[in-house]
Amino acid sequence: MRGSLAAAYAWLDERFDLGALVEFARHKRVPVHRGSVFYYAGGVTAFLFLLQVGTGILLLMYYRVGTDASYESVRYITTKVPFGWLMRSVHSWGANLMVLFVLLHMLSVLFMKAYRKPRELTWLTGCALLGLSMAFGFSGYLLPWNELAYFATKVGTDIVGQVPLVGHWLLRLVRGGDEVTGATLSRFFGLHVAILPALLTSLMGVHLLFVQTQGMAGADRAKKTMAFFPNFLLRDAIFWLVVLNAVCALAVFFPWELGKKADALASAPTGIKPEWYFLSQYQFLKVLPGRIGPVAGELVGIAVIGAAGLVFALVPFWERLVPEGRRDRAVELFGWVSLAVLGAMTAWGYLS
C-alpha cells in the first residue's frame, strides 16, 4: 500500500512538481502561543463552506423552484428521500455554524491585531467574506417557501426599501417586484446557488492567497513555532472532524423543521424573528421610535448600522489616528464594547 502511494506521488510530482509545494508548506511556520487555537477558526470556516457546497449539491438534485413546487420538493426531501432530512439539517446547521466561525475568526484577528500593516487587504477581504456568508444565510432562508421564511424575508426586504433615493429601486431589484412572490424566490435561488458561491469562492481564493503570501501574523516574533505541514494541517483536520461531529449531532437531535407552507394572504405569525446573526440589527430597528425628529426611525437605524459596519471594516486605518501608546487599548475597548452590544441586543431580541 505504501509503495503504491509513493509511486502515485512520484507520478504526480513528475508532472506537477508537488515537491516544491510540499517544501513550501514545510518551511511555512505557524506561531504557537496561548491564542494560537483561534488560528483554526479560518480553516474550520473553509471546511464548513465545502460542507455547504457538498450538501447543497445533494439537495439541488431534488429541489424545484416555484411557489407551488419549492415547499413540496423540500417536504419530499425530508420525508421520502433516504437521509434527505439529515442532509437538509446538516446544510441548515452548517450555514449557522459557518457564520459563527467567520465571526470568531474576525474577532480573533481584531483582538490579536493581525489586521495591521501589511495585512489591511486581508482584513478587508475577511469583512467581505463575513457579509457574503450572511447573505448566503438570508438568500437560502426563503428557498423552502414556508410561512416563517416568507414573512421574515418580507420584513428583511422592507428594510432595504427605506434606503434614501434608491430604496424603492433596490426593493424591486431584490424582490423582482413590489411584493415577495415567485419572482423573489427565483432571484434568491439564483443568488444562493450561482452568484454568491462564485463570489465567495473567488474572494476566498484571494483571501487565502494574501494569507499564504504574508504568512501568519506574529510568526516572525513568536518564540515558539510549528511547521504548517504536517503539524498545523493535522491539527486543523482534527478540528474539522470535531466540527463535523457537532453538526451531525445537531442535525440528528435537533432536525430543522419545515413548518407550514407560505400563504401571502395569511397574517404574519406572532413572534417572527430572523436568524440569530441578524437578530441584533432587527432588535435595534424594532426599539427605535417611528420618527426621530424629521427623519424616519428605521432610516436612522439603517444609517447607524451601516456606520458601525464601516467603522469595523476600517479598523486598520482609523487606529493609526490614535496615539501609538494607546492603540492596543483603544482597539481592545472597541472590540469588547462591540461584542457586548451585539450580545446584549441579540439576547434582548431572542427573549422579547
CORJO-V775103 format. One record per backbone hydrogen bond with DSSP energy under -0.5 kcal/mol. CO is the residue of the C=O (numbers start at 1). NH is the residue of the N-H. If there is no record, write none. Layout:
co:CO nh:NH
co:CO nh:NH
This chain:
co:1 nh:5
co:2 nh:6
co:3 nh:7
co:4 nh:8
co:5 nh:9
co:6 nh:10
co:7 nh:11
co:8 nh:12
co:9 nh:13
co:10 nh:14
co:11 nh:15
co:12 nh:16
co:13 nh:17
co:17 nh:20
co:17 nh:21
co:18 nh:22
co:19 nh:23
co:20 nh:24
co:21 nh:25
co:22 nh:26
co:23 nh:27
co:24 nh:28
co:25 nh:228
co:25 nh:229
co:28 nh:228
co:29 nh:216
co:30 nh:226
co:31 nh:33
co:33 nh:36
co:35 nh:38
co:36 nh:39
co:37 nh:40
co:38 nh:41
co:39 nh:42
co:39 nh:43
co:40 nh:44
co:41 nh:45
co:42 nh:46
co:43 nh:47
co:44 nh:48
co:45 nh:49
co:46 nh:50
co:47 nh:51
co:48 nh:52
co:49 nh:53
co:50 nh:54
co:51 nh:55
co:52 nh:56
co:53 nh:57
co:54 nh:58
co:55 nh:59
co:56 nh:60
co:57 nh:61
co:58 nh:61
co:59 nh:62
co:59 nh:63
co:66 nh:70
co:69 nh:73
co:70 nh:74
co:71 nh:75
co:72 nh:76
co:73 nh:77
co:74 nh:78
co:75 nh:79
co:76 nh:80
co:76 nh:81
co:81 nh:84
co:83 nh:87
co:84 nh:88
co:85 nh:89
co:86 nh:90
co:87 nh:91
co:88 nh:92
co:89 nh:93
co:90 nh:94
co:91 nh:95
co:92 nh:96
co:93 nh:97
co:94 nh:98
co:95 nh:99
co:96 nh:100
co:97 nh:101
co:98 nh:102
co:99 nh:103
co:100 nh:104
co:101 nh:105
co:102 nh:106
co:103 nh:107
co:104 nh:108
co:105 nh:109
co:106 nh:110
co:107 nh:111
co:108 nh:112
co:109 nh:114
co:110 nh:113
co:113 nh:116
co:116 nh:119
co:119 nh:123
co:120 nh:124
co:121 nh:125
co:122 nh:126
co:123 nh:127
co:124 nh:128
co:125 nh:129
co:126 nh:130
co:127 nh:131
co:128 nh:132
co:129 nh:133
co:130 nh:134
co:131 nh:135
co:132 nh:136
co:133 nh:137
co:134 nh:138
co:135 nh:139
co:136 nh:140
co:137 nh:141
co:138 nh:142
co:139 nh:142
co:140 nh:143
co:142 nh:145
co:145 nh:262
co:146 nh:150
co:147 nh:151
co:148 nh:152
co:149 nh:153
co:150 nh:154
co:151 nh:155
co:152 nh:156
co:153 nh:157
co:154 nh:158
co:155 nh:159
co:156 nh:160
co:157 nh:161
co:159 nh:162
co:160 nh:163
co:163 nh:167
co:164 nh:166
co:166 nh:170
co:167 nh:171
co:168 nh:172
co:169 nh:173
co:170 nh:174
co:171 nh:175
co:172 nh:176
co:179 nh:181
co:181 nh:185
co:182 nh:186
co:183 nh:187
co:184 nh:188
co:185 nh:189
co:186 nh:190
co:187 nh:191
co:188 nh:192
co:189 nh:193
co:190 nh:194
co:190 nh:195
co:191 nh:196
co:194 nh:198
co:195 nh:199
co:196 nh:200
co:197 nh:201
co:198 nh:202
co:199 nh:203
co:200 nh:204
co:201 nh:205
co:202 nh:206
co:203 nh:207
co:204 nh:208
co:205 nh:209
co:206 nh:210
co:207 nh:211
co:208 nh:212
co:209 nh:213
co:210 nh:214
co:211 nh:215
co:216 nh:219
co:218 nh:221
co:218 nh:222
co:224 nh:32
co:226 nh:30
co:227 nh:232
co:228 nh:233
co:230 nh:234
co:231 nh:235
co:232 nh:236
co:233 nh:237
co:234 nh:238
co:235 nh:239
co:236 nh:240
co:237 nh:241
co:238 nh:242
co:239 nh:243
co:240 nh:244
co:241 nh:245
co:242 nh:246
co:243 nh:247
co:244 nh:248
co:245 nh:249
co:246 nh:250
co:247 nh:251
co:248 nh:252
co:249 nh:253
co:250 nh:254
co:260 nh:147
co:263 nh:266
co:269 nh:272
co:275 nh:278
co:275 nh:279
co:276 nh:279
co:276 nh:280
co:278 nh:282
co:279 nh:283
co:280 nh:284
co:281 nh:285
co:282 nh:286
co:283 nh:287
co:284 nh:288
co:290 nh:297
co:291 nh:293
co:292 nh:295
co:295 nh:292
co:296 nh:300
co:297 nh:301
co:298 nh:302
co:299 nh:303
co:300 nh:304
co:301 nh:305
co:302 nh:306
co:303 nh:307
co:304 nh:308
co:305 nh:309
co:306 nh:310
co:307 nh:311
co:308 nh:312
co:309 nh:313
co:310 nh:314
co:312 nh:315
co:314 nh:317
co:314 nh:318
co:315 nh:319
co:317 nh:320
co:318 nh:321
co:319 nh:322
co:323 nh:326
co:323 nh:327
co:324 nh:327
co:326 nh:330
co:327 nh:331
co:328 nh:332
co:329 nh:333
co:330 nh:334
co:331 nh:335
co:332 nh:336
co:333 nh:337
co:334 nh:338
co:335 nh:339
co:336 nh:340
co:337 nh:341
co:338 nh:342
co:339 nh:343
co:340 nh:344
co:341 nh:345
co:342 nh:346
co:343 nh:347
co:344 nh:348
co:345 nh:349
co:346 nh:350
co:347 nh:351
co:348 nh:352
